[in-house]
């Protein structure tokens, strides 16, 4: 159904009715192409409670809710003037329209109907073209589809394809045990608040060490969001805080979100003092091994192509970005934003 057959409404997250919340959750649970934790009601609620107010675009066909898109004002003065971004801003690894099959829109008409002058987005998955939503500047995303018989079977298949990679990870794990003591792994941390604090410290140390002063977790509001998500019991936005230890020492950890069988590999970090043992790769091996026990069939590595991701991945897709406007005011905001990028204002 095209946009001219739909009723579009923008509402503040806090103003959603119980029926609208239920409809949103039902859309995500039934989705075959956009089942991502970042489009969940629970994720939007965490953002709304910690980072800032969330707006939701609701698409209705007669009395049926057929589409949802959560958004947020951009940070700073451009946001106050009307520029929107995906909910969660830089934290969000997927963006798009959560909708029934057959719903088709186009950006300008959608924004105009919702009273939004301008939208900047990244992480629009290529699958969103089925809803008429497009972008540009494609970037690669990688995934690991785990063998139906489990991660250990997948590891052995990987050995047959990349023997050197697998053997080297196993060798470094043995060396780590020999020199620092036995390893313990928890797919779900038994001390989540404490381990999340340690993981954030390791991740922020990585940002500062590598000159990434815009790292997401250097923003306290984003850390608050993770702590909020840590309490979720929603199977469509379930926190997974996995940790690898030598004795009491945290060697490596990962905080991700699980949406049904999909695990978003979101914030991995390791103790840089142990970098010679490739602790991040050792951690990933253990997560693979336990994935089936926790209902994980696919690990999504998010945007970006790297050797570390390629060594484990067996599928790729494209992310798109865009800056779209729906009014003369929006075009002005778009021009200002482009000038800021160009001149790094």
N, C-alpha and C positions, 0 to 999 in steps of 0.2 A: 504494500500500500504506500502511495506517495505522500509527500508532506501536505498536499492540498486536501487530503482526506483525514488528516490528523489535527488534533487540538493540542497545541503546545502551551505549557504553562511553566513558569519559573517560580520556585518556592524556596524559602529559607529552610534549611535542614530541620531546624527546630519546630517548624510549622507543619511538617508532614503528619498526616493522619495515620492511625494504626493500619487502615486498609492500604494506604500507599506504601507503607513500610513492608507489609506482607507481600504486596504485589511486586515490589522491588526484589525481595528475597526470592520469590517464586521465579521471577525472570532469570535470575542468576543460576538458581538450581536447575532450571530446565535448559539453559543455554548449551549449545553444542559448539559454538565458535568463539564465545567471549567469556568463558568461565575463568575469570581472573580475580584473585582476592582484592585487587586494587579497584575493582568496580563493585565491591560489596557494600552493603549498608553498614556493616561493622567497621570497615576501614574508614568510610566517610564520617561515621560517628566519632571515631578516634581523632581524626583530623579536626573536626568541628570543636571537639572538647579541648584541644591542646594548641593547634597551630593557628586556627582562626575560623571565622564563619564560612560555612559551605552553602552554596546554592545548588539546587537540583533542577534540571530540566526534565519535565514529565511529558511524555507523549501519550496521548489518549486516542483511541479509536472507539467512538461512541462512549460507552462506560467502561471500557477495558483499558487498563494500563499496558501499553505495548512497548514502551521505551523509556529508559532512564539514562541521564548523563550528569554526574556530579562535577561541579566546577568550584573554583575559588578565585577570589580577587588576587591579582598579582601583588607581590610585596611592593611597598613604596608608593610614590605619588601617582604613577601610571595606573596602579590598581585602583586607587581612589577615584581616578577619572574614568574607570570603566573597563580596563584591560583585565581579561580573565585568563586563567590557566587551569589545567587539570587539577582535581582535588589532590592535595598533598604536595603539589609543585614538584620540586626536585626529588622528592622521596619516591615518586610514583613510577613504577616500571611498565605499566600498561595504561593506555587511555583509549577511549572510544565510547560508542553507544551500546548499551546493553539493551537488546531489543528482540522482539519476536522475529522469526524468519519472514522475509518479504517486506519488512519495513525499510523504506528507502528515503533518504533525505539528501539535502545538499547544504553546505555550510552557511551560505549567505541567508537562505530562507529560514533555516533553523535559528540562527542568531537574531535575525530580525523579528521572528515570531516571539522569541524569548526576551526581547528588549536588551540584548547584549551587543554593544558596539563593536567589540574586537576580542579575538581569542588567539592566544599563542599556545601551541601544543607541541610536545614531543611524544615519542613512544606510542604513536598511533600504529597498531598492528596492521599489516597488509590485508588481513582478513576483513577489515572494516570496509573494504570496497563493496562487499555484498550489501551494505547499507547506504552506499553512495558517497561515503566519506573518504576523501583522498588527501594526500599530502605530498611532500617532496623531500629531497635530500635523504634518500634511503640509507639506513645503517643496518648492519647485520646483527641478528640476535641468534643465539645458539641454545639448543636443548639436548637433553639426554633422555631418550626413551629407554626405560629399563626393561630387560627381558621379562616376560610374564612369569618365569620361574624364579625371578629375584635378582638382586644385585650381584650376588656371588657368581651366578651364571653369566651375567653380563661382564663381570671382571675377567672371567676366563675367555670369553669371546674377544674382549679387548686385548688380552694377552696374545691371542692368535694373530691380531691385526697390528698391534703396536708392542711387540715383545720388549723392546728396549725401555719404553716408557714405564710399563708395568713392573718390570724387573728392578728398575731404578727406584721407584717408589717403595717397593718392598724392601730393598736393600737399605734405604735411608730409615725406614721404620725400624728395622732390626738394629741399626746403629743407634737410633734414638733410645731404644729400650736398653741396649747394652751400656750406654754412657749416662743415662739419666733415670733408669728404672722402669718398671712395668707401666704400661699404658692402661688407662680406663676410659671408656667411651660411654656417653649418655646421649641417645638420640633426643631425649627430652630431659633437660636439666632438672635435677632434684632440688636445686637451689637457684631458681630462675632470677630473682631480683639481684642477688649477689653476682651471678654469672653474667647477667646483662650489663651490670655496671663495669665489670672487668672487660667485657667484650667492647663496650663503647670506648673505654680507655685505650685499648689496643688499636681500635680503628682510628681514633683521633690522633694517636701517635703516628700511625701510618700516613694520615693526611699531612701532618706537619713535616714528617720525614721526607715526603715526596714532593713537598711544595704545593700541595693541593689545599690552599687556605680557604677554599669555598666548600670543603667537605661537608656533607649533609649533617653529620652528627656533631659538628662543632656548634650547631645551632641548638641551644637547650630545649626549644620547643619541639624539635624533631625527636630528641631523646625522650621527652615526656610522652610523645605519641607512641614510641616503642613500648614504654612502660604501660601505657593504657592498653595497647594491643596484647600485651603479655597476659592480661586477665581474660582474654576472649575464649569462649567455648564454642564459637560459631564454626561448624565444619566447613563453611565456605570462606572463612578467614581465620584459620587456626594457627597460632604461633608455634613455631618449631625452633627451640633454642638448643642446639646441639653443641656438646663440649667434649674436648679431648684433653686428658690430664696425664701428667707424670707425677704420681703421688698427689700432693696438694696443688701443684703448679699447673695453671691453665696453659696448655701448649697452643691450642687453637680453638676457635669457636665459630658458630654461625647462627645468625638469627634470620629466619625466613618466615614466610606465610604459606600455609597449605590451603588450597582451595580444591576440595574433593581429592582426586588423585594427583594433582599438580602441586609441586613444591617450588615456590619462587625462591631461588638462591639469591638472597638479598644483601645481607651484611656479613661476609666472612672476614675473619681477622686472625692473626697469629702473633705469637711472641717473637719479635724480630731477633732476639738473642739466640733463637733456635732455628733461624732461617736456613742454615746449612742442611737441616734434616727435611726440608720441604714439608713443614707441618700442615700447611693448607691442603696439600695433595693427600697426605695421610688421613686427615680428617674427612676429606671427600670420599675416600675409599671406604671408610667406616660408615658414612651416611648411606652410600650405595648399598652396603651389605645389609643394613637394617631397613632399607626403604620399604620393602614389601611388608614387613611386620607392622608398619605404620600407614599402610594404604597408599604409599607413594608409587606411582607408575611412571612419572616424568619429572625431571628436574629442569627447570627453566633458568638459564643463566643471565637473563636480561640482555640489555643492549651492550654491544661491544664484541669485537673479535680479537682473540688473543690465543697464543700457543697453549696457555694453561686451560682455556675453555675448549679449544679444539681437540686436545688430547683425550677428552672424555665425551664430547658431544657426537651425536649421530644425526642431527637434524638442524636446519637453519631456516630462518624467515627474515622478513624485512620490517624495520620500524621506519615510520615517516614522521616528519614534523611540518609545521605550517604556521603562518600568521595570516588570519583571515579577518575581514571586517565586513560590516553590514550596514554602514551609514557613513555620511560624510565625517561625522565625529570619529567614528571608528577608523576611517582612512587616515585621519590626522594622528590618532594614537599609533597606528601602524607605522607611519612615516617617522614619528618620534622614536619608536622602539628600534626601527632599523638604523636610524642615525646613532642611537646609543650603542648598538652593536658595532657599527662601523668605526666609530671614534672612541669606543670604550669609555663612554661617559659614565 
